[in-house]
């Protein structure tokens, strides 16, 4: 009888532990993982009007709603310079600057700090248009803590950064110019007008013969060539994605059995090469130190009624959830 009771008790305990793990996975780990990703990059938004830099076909995928598609299209838009420019007109990170808005105000955990970034070209002239790719971060080296912020492009050479305050004590602002707007223009042109910068080799085999042909995911001008050997068309049976290869001279299209990386074939002018090499991934100078005060009872009540654009976390709570 005693053994039977122990067995029942063990079975009930096992079921409870299992249910606890399931609940933890669904309500704690997944939430903390998704919230951690919120702070793992700089969100970028465009607050200006004008011509967009790309057109998109209406969505026909039943798995994506029209609202989701329109949001994706909006987020993919990027402000471009009015015309092709040289390195002298390109944004120079060493000439740019940033300043903390209200540096003397009391910054508290759970709030935000705003930063204004001013872009200038290589001749220290203030930019009159946007499109620069800035990345903003707040960090504390001693605590090994950091969070990325959102960047708003005002399309006039100025940007507003908003950073969440997640831990008490000293914190430093870091603004990095990843690409100038002119470099973004070069990359955009390469993507839109010359999409197959990477090409692949397709290997065909049959009847004791082997042939190699150029392949890619788009039927581009480089792939088609003079049109005499174009093209073998393939469709992925799982994803439905297309794949194209130049037709081999003596083997049928169905003899394709493998493909590998072929190489790079980007076509850049000397001016474009210079723009991509200049002022890329460089820290912007500026006064960057603030001191964050711990939360008080009054500040907690104030922040609890404050509407924010993203979740706010105490640093220790976030680090505990993420296992760091």
N, C-alpha and C positions, 0 to 999 in steps of 0.2 A: 504493500500500500504506500509506504514511504517513497519507494522508487517511482511509483506512478505519479505521486504528487511532485517530486523533484523534476520529473520529465515534463509535466504540464507547466511548471514554473519556468523551466528553461525555454520551452517553446514560446511562451508568452513574452519572455524577455527578448528573445531573438526577433520576434515580430515587431516589438516596440523599437528596438535598435534599428531595424531595417526601415521602418516608417520615419524615424528621426533622420536617417541619412537621406532619404528621399526628400523630406521637407527641406533639409539644409541645402541640398543641391538645387532645388527649385527656387527657394526664397532668399538664400544668402549668397551662395557662390555665383550664381548667374547674375544676380543684381550687382554684386561687387565687381565682377569681371567687366560688365558693360559700363558701369560707372567709371572704372579705371580707364577704359578706352576713351572716355570723353576728354580726359586731360592729356592724352598721349600725342596730340598734334595741335597745330594752330588752325582754328576755323577761320575762313576768309569769306567776307561778304562784300558785295559791291553795291554802294549806295549812290548810283548815278544813272542817268539816262543816256541814250545815244544808240548808235548802231552796235549790234552784237557781232561777235567775231566768228559765229558759226551758226548754220541753220541745221535743224533736225527734222527728220521725217516724223509724222504723227505715229504714235505708238500703236502697234497692232497685237502686242503680246497680251493674251488674256490674263496672265499672272501678275501684271502690273497695272494698277489703276491709272486713270488719266491724271489724277491729282499727283500721284507719285512720280509719274513721268514728267509732268510740268515742273515739279520741284527739282528733279534731277537735271533737267535742261537749264533751269535758272542757276543752279549751283555750278554748272560747267561753263557758264559765260565768264569772260575775262576781258577787262579793259585793255585795249591795245594802243600803242602810240599812233598819232595821226599819220605818220609816214615813216619810211625807212630812214634810220639815222645812223650816225657814226659813233665811235667810242667817246668822242668829246661830248656828245649830247646824252650819252647813256648815264643811267644812275650810278653814282660812285658811292659805295658804302662809307668810305673814309671821309666824304664830304657831307654825308647825311647826319642828322642829329635826332635825338629824342629827349623829351622832358616829361617828368611825372606831373600829372595834373594835381594841384593842391598838395604839394609835397609835405607841407607842415600840418596837414589835417591828421586827426587820429584814425589810423588804419587799424581795424579790428578783425580778428579771425571770423570768417563767415561772410565778410564783405568783399569788396572789389577795389582794385586800384586801376585808374585809367592813365594811359600814356599816350602822348601825341608824338608822332613820328613825322619828320619833315624830310622829303627826298630832294637831293640836289645832284646835278650832273658833275662831270669831271672838272668843270671850270667853276664849281661852287655856286652855280646859278640854281635857284629854286625851280623845281619841276612844275609844270603847269598842267600835267595830266597824270593819271594813275597807271595802274597795271603792274607795279613792282610786287615781287613775291617776297614779303617779309614774314619771318617766323619769330614769335615772341614767347619768352619763357621767364618765369619767376623761379628763383632757386635759392637754396641755402646749402653750401658745400659741407658745412659741419654736420648738418642733420641728414645729408644726402637726400634732400627733398627737392622736388621741382614740379611745376605744373605749367602747361602751355596755355596760352590765351587766345582769344578771338581777335582778328584784325579786320577793321572796316576801312575800305578804300573809298575816299571821298572824291576821287577822280580829279583832283586839283594839285596833286603832289603832296598831300597830307593824308595821314592815316591815324585812326584811333585804335588803340589796343586796350582790351579789358582783360585783367588777370584776377583770378580768384585767390583770396587770401586763406590759406589752408592750415597754417601753423603760426604760433606766436614767436616773436623774436625777430632778428634781422633777416632781411630778404633782399635779393638783388635782381634787377631787371636786366634781361639780355635780349637785344633785338638783333636779328641776323638777316642780312639780305641774301636770300638764296639765289634769286635771279633778278636782274633788272628788268624793267618792262620791255626794253629793247631785246634782251635775251629771250624773254617770253615770246616776243614777236617772231624771233628766228625759230624757236621751237614749234610755235604754232604753224608757221609756214611749212616747216618740215613735215609736221603731222598731217596737214591738210593737203598739201600739194605734192608731197613726196613721201607717201606713207610706208613704202616698203624699203625702209632704211636697212632692215635686216632681211637677208634672203636665206633660203634653205636649199639643200641638195636632196633630190629624190632619187632613190635607187631602184632600178627596174631589173628584173631577172627573168629569163625564160629561154628554153631551147638551147641551153649552154651559153647564152649571151648575157652580158651585163652592160647596162647603160646608166649614165647619171644625167639628170636634168635639173634645171632651176625650178624651185617651187615657192609658193607663198600663199598667204591667206586672202590676197586680193588679186584680181585680174588687172594689174597695173601696166603702165606703158613699158616698164623695164621687163616685165614678165612676158608680155605679148611679143615684144620686139617687132619684127617685120610682119608678123602674123602667119608666117609659113608653118611654124611648128606649134601653133597655139590651138587648143590647149586641152589637157586632160582635166576634167571636172570631177571632183569628189565631194561627197557629203558625209559628215560624221554621223554614224547611225545613232549615236546617243544624244549629242548636243544639237545636231542639225547644222553645224557650222560648215561653211564651204572651204575647199582646199583646191588649189590649182597648181598644175605642173606643166611645163612645156612638154609637148608630145615627143617621146623618144623617136629616133629615126627609124628603128626597125622592130621595136617591141610594142605590144599593145598597152593601153593605159592600165588595164587590170593587172599587169605584171609588177606594179609598184608594191614593194614589200617593206620599205623602210625610208626614213628621211632623217637628216641631221642638219645641224647649224652650218650654213655656208659662209657667211661673213657679213661685213657692213659695207654699205654703199651710199652713205649720205653725201649729198652734193651741197657743199657750203662755199660761199664766196669768201675772199680774204677778209672782207669787212665783217661778215657774220662770224668767222672764226675768232676774230679779235674781240667782238662783242661777247661771245660766249666765254672767252678766257678772262675778260676783265671783270673785276668786282663781283665775283661769284662766291657765295657762301662765306661772307665776311661779316664780322661783328660791327655793328654801328656804334660809334662813340656817343656817350651821354652820361649824365648823372643818374646813377642807377640804384642807390641804396635807400631802403625804407625800413622802418621798424614797426612790426605788427604787434598790437596789443592783444592780450588774451581777452576772451569774452567775459563780460560782466552780466549780472542778472538783467540789467536794463538793456544792454546791447542784444542779448539773446531774445528778449521780448520784441525789440525793434526789428531784428532780422527775421524773426518768425513770421512777421506780417509783411515782409518785403518781397515783392514779386521779382524773380530773377529769370534770366534766360537759360540757365543751366543749373544742375544740382550743385549744392554747396556742401562741403564735407570738412570736418575737422581733420587735420593731417594725420593724427594718431589713429583715428577711427578708420580712415581710408587705408593707411598702411597696414593696419591689422587685418582688414578685410582682404587685402590683396596678398597677404602673406609675406610682406617685406619687413 
